[in-house]
Amino acid sequence: MVFDSVRGRSSAGWVSQTPSVVDRLRSETDGRVPFSVEFSPPRDAAAEARLWRAVREFETMRPAFVSMTYGAGGSTRDRTVRVTGQLAQETTLLPVAHLTAVSHSVEELRAMVGAYADCGIRNILVLRGDPPGDPLGEWQRHPQGVEYADELVRLVRDLGDFHVGVASFPEGHYRSPDLEHDTKFLVAKLRAGAEYSITQMFFDIEHYLRLRDRVAAFDAEQGAKPIIPEIMPITSLKSVRKMVELSGSALPTELEQRLAKAAGDGPDENRAAVREVGIEAASQLGERLIAEGAPGLHFITLNFARATSEVLANLGLGAARV
Ligand SMILES: Cc1cc2nc3c(=O)[nH]c(=O)nc-3n(C[C@H](O)[C@H](O)[C@H](O)COP(=O)(O)OP(=O)(O)OC[C@H]3O[C@@H](n4cnc5c(N)ncnc54)[C@H](O)[C@@H]3O)c2cc1C
């Protein structure tokens, strides 16, 4: 397929038969909640080999889809596009490519979407992204770029037959003045054509339930679109503290105390004990989300299969679908 990045459309008049994320969420026939996993772009060849080991392990568990995060940096960016393309072409998995507006002109964003289309990717998670270097620093729009993710949703939808998801924030995005504005901006992305959202990780289910209620109260039609909760199985207290700081999610005091007790006082945390607490907490959260009717469970894997597969086993998910 040839993609015209100026007009932004495939010159072959491309109409793909690739399923959408929402199709996949609805096509589970055995009554089990679908699950999906998030990978990150590998930084070097060793990391890429590790990613592929995780990919092959997850492939046997038949996730509804897999997503690949996006960083704006040069060589990692090229590797991201290549590896995401390989997921589409060399595995049985349904890949979702993350796309961010950081440091990109509209022209470049069109070309990126074209590169994904050329390797058969039709599902895109559209994000604004964070400032490179300091994610909590001041956002700078590219002079020829977009300001907010809703503009990028429209841009991608205008380019052709793409299925778009967006980010949602159970505890509110850290740049939103309050939860009311946060809800309004999420609904704007859904109205712009996003079919679903995937949440920021959270550890207290109440945040997810309140988000769902807020969106439904604001706009019943948009509130009917799937809000896929993201779960982080904690395997390191040090890493989760860092992730929480950057994501704006809160680690509940009770969970943090249990993790800290498991980690111990030594110079190195007791990873096995932390992992045990983390997997138990993720399994309990998953169980409650299933009971509350979540449309799917999306796991942050950090390109390792083990922790997530243990949570899946605890939840009775992840074996071959009938
Ligand atoms: C599931 C998930 C996956 C992610 N994957 C990646 C990734 O791959 N790469 C990466 O770099 N980052 C990723 N992120 C992080 C994300 O890019 C950042 O959190 C970013 O700061 C917000 O992105 P957004 O798409 O929600 O932006 P937006 O929806 O544009 O929101 C950005 C801020 O602006 C506010 N806002 C939105 N519209 C308006 C408006 N019209 N007027 C005023 N304010 C407005 C919002 O409330 C918010 O505070 C991910 C986040 C999630 C939840």
The ligand as a Tripos MOL2 file, in Angstrom:
@<TRIPOS>MOLECULE
LIG
   53    58     1     0     0
SMALL
NO_CHARGES

@<TRIPOS>ATOM
      1 C1         -3.1470    4.8080   28.5820 C.3       1 LIG1
      2 C2         -2.0940    5.8760   28.4310 C.ar      1 LIG1
      3 C3         -1.0710    5.6880   27.5070 C.ar      1 LIG1
      4 C4         -0.0840    6.6750   27.3480 C.ar      1 LIG1
      5 N1          0.9000    6.4650   26.4320 N.ar      1 LIG1
      6 C5          1.8510    7.4160   26.2250 C.ar      1 LIG1
      7 C6          2.8600    7.2400   25.2300 C.ar      1 LIG1
      8 O1          2.8940    6.2310   24.5310 O.2       1 LIG1
      9 N2          3.7860    8.2230   25.0670 N.ar      1 LIG1
     10 C7          3.7590    9.3570   25.8300 C.ar      1 LIG1
     11 O2          4.6180   10.2210   25.6450 O.2       1 LIG1
     12 N3          2.7960    9.5660   26.7750 N.ar      1 LIG1
     13 C8          1.8550    8.6220   26.9840 C.ar      1 LIG1
     14 N4          0.8690    8.8190   27.9410 N.ar      1 LIG1
     15 C9          0.9220   10.0310   28.7690 C.3       1 LIG1
     16 C10         0.1480   11.2190   28.1370 C.3       1 LIG1
     17 O3          0.7240   11.5630   26.8970 O.3       1 LIG1
     18 C11         0.2350   12.3800   29.1070 C.3       1 LIG1
     19 O4         -0.4570   12.0850   30.2890 O.3       1 LIG1
     20 C12        -0.1740   13.7360   28.5770 C.3       1 LIG1
     21 O5          0.2220   14.7260   29.5230 O.3       1 LIG1
     22 C13        -1.6610   13.8990   28.3600 C.3       1 LIG1
     23 O6         -2.0260   13.3480   27.1860 O.3       1 LIG1
     24 P1         -3.5500   13.4460   26.6840 P.3       1 LIG1
     25 O7         -3.5890   12.7380   25.3990 O.co2     1 LIG1
     26 O8         -4.4930   13.0400   27.7460 O.co2     1 LIG1
     27 O9         -3.6540   15.0300   26.4250 O.3       1 LIG1
     28 P2         -4.8890   16.0050   26.3070 P.3       1 LIG1
     29 O10        -6.1740   15.2690   26.2490 O.co2     1 LIG1
     30 O11        -4.5860   16.9550   25.2290 O.co2     1 LIG1
     31 O12        -4.8440   16.7430   27.7070 O.3       1 LIG1
     32 C14        -3.6620   17.4380   28.1360 C.3       1 LIG1
     33 C15        -4.0440   18.4170   29.2310 C.3       1 LIG1
     34 O13        -4.7470   19.4990   28.6590 O.3       1 LIG1
     35 C16        -6.0490   19.5870   29.1820 C.3       1 LIG1
     36 N5         -6.9230   19.9310   28.0490 N.ar      1 LIG1
     37 C17        -7.3590   19.1170   27.0680 C.ar      1 LIG1
     38 N6         -8.1110   19.8010   26.1650 N.ar      1 LIG1
     39 C18        -8.1150   21.0900   26.5880 C.ar      1 LIG1
     40 C19        -8.6920   22.2900   26.1000 C.ar      1 LIG1
     41 N7         -9.4390   22.3020   24.9870 N.pl3     1 LIG1
     42 N8         -8.4820   23.4560   26.7810 N.ar      1 LIG1
     43 C20        -7.7440   23.4620   27.9150 C.ar      1 LIG1
     44 N9         -7.1650   22.3500   28.4330 N.ar      1 LIG1
     45 C21        -7.3490   21.1860   27.7800 C.ar      1 LIG1
     46 C22        -6.3360   18.2200   29.7880 C.3       1 LIG1
     47 O14        -7.2720   18.2730   30.8410 O.3       1 LIG1
     48 C23        -4.9760   17.8400   30.2870 C.3       1 LIG1
     49 O15        -4.7110   18.4580   31.5160 O.3       1 LIG1
     50 C24        -0.1260    7.8570   28.1370 C.ar      1 LIG1
     51 C25        -1.1560    8.0330   29.0780 C.ar      1 LIG1
     52 C26        -2.1310    7.0600   29.2150 C.ar      1 LIG1
     53 C27        -3.2210    7.2360   30.2300 C.3       1 LIG1
@<TRIPOS>BOND
     1     1     2 1
     2     2     3 ar
     3     2    52 ar
     4     3     4 ar
     5     4     5 ar
     6     4    50 ar
     7     5     6 ar
     8     6     7 ar
     9     6    13 1
    10     7     8 2
    11     7     9 ar
    12     9    10 ar
    13    10    11 2
    14    10    12 ar
    15    12    13 ar
    16    13    14 ar
    17    14    15 1
    18    14    50 ar
    19    15    16 1
    20    16    17 1
    21    16    18 1
    22    18    19 1
    23    18    20 1
    24    20    21 1
    25    20    22 1
    26    22    23 1
    27    23    24 1
    28    24    25 2
    29    24    26 1
    30    24    27 1
    31    27    28 1
    32    28    29 2
    33    28    30 1
    34    28    31 1
    35    31    32 1
    36    32    33 1
    37    33    34 1
    38    33    48 1
    39    34    35 1
    40    35    36 1
    41    35    46 1
    42    36    37 ar
    43    36    45 ar
    44    37    38 ar
    45    38    39 ar
    46    39    40 ar
    47    39    45 ar
    48    40    41 1
    49    40    42 ar
    50    42    43 ar
    51    43    44 ar
    52    44    45 ar
    53    46    47 1
    54    46    48 1
    55    48    49 1
    56    50    51 ar
    57    51    52 ar
    58    52    53 1
@<TRIPOS>SUBSTRUCTURE
     1 LIG1         1 GROUP 0 **** ****
